[in-house]
Amino acid sequence: MNHIKTLDTLQPDTRIKNPLGQRVVSAVDIPSDARKVWKVVGDFGDFPAFIPALESCEVTGSGVGSVRKKFFKDGNIVIEQLNSRDDQALYMTWSLIYTTLPISNLWAAMTVTTQSDDHCVATWSIVGELSAEWPDSPEAFQTFLQGFADDAMNNVRQLFCQTHVLQFS
């Protein structure tokens, strides 16, 4: 039987879906105003500021629906779309569209919450699924995601701790 689809039988579909997996959370206390921290972690196009493994990042569009292409120093590429963003509530979410890494699906969120005038918590949450090409166990995948997020968020804290020390020296 012929399985050729015709225009009237095609239905909307998408490859982007919410991933199934264990959530990875990395949160850091930062001795700074939440809005100052948001200017760093909330800049969808400037993740190289706190992820040294990134060579560069290009953003197409602006606001929700914009797409970023992250170029890693090791040659890997990640393309993600901004799903939601609120600069008053200090959060954004994004989803993976394409990657050369052995990851099949990924969703992430970045938030900053105020603790006091000069103290906040920045949190990166990630839910990901490994691809069939992932070379290790699912536990190793979770460990990889956690380590990547922890390293990045510790870099954010370090950026503000250095600034905090310099201001009072």
C-alpha positions, 0 to 999 in steps of 0.5 A: 500500500502507498504511504504517501501523505497528502496535504489534507492528511498531514497533521501538526507535529514537532520534535520539541517536547518536554524531556523525561528525566531527573532534574539537576539543580545547581544553586549558589548564594551570591553577595550581590543585588539580585538584579546585578546577578540577573544581568549576568545569568539572565543574558541569554546570549552571554553564557560564555561570561561564566562558562569557560568551555564556550568559545562564543554564542550567537543569538538570532531574534530577541525575547521569547522565541529567540534562538542561540547557537553556542559554540564550544571550544572543543568543537561541539555546537548547541542550539536552543530556543528561549521559551519564557522570560520575565525580567521582573520575576528574574527567570527564563527557560529554554529548550534544546533544538539541536546539538552535536553532544550525545543529548537527545532532549533538554530543558533548562531554567535560570532564576535569581531570588532575592534574599536581602538587598545585597544577597541573592540565590542564582539557580540553574535547573536542567532536565535532560535525556541522553541520546543513544550515542551517550557512552556511559550509564544514565547515572554518568549523564546526570553526573555530567549535567550536575558537574557542568551546572555546578562549575558554571554557577560556581563561576558566577559566584566567583565573578561576584565575590571578586567584585565584592572584595574589590569594592571594599579593598 
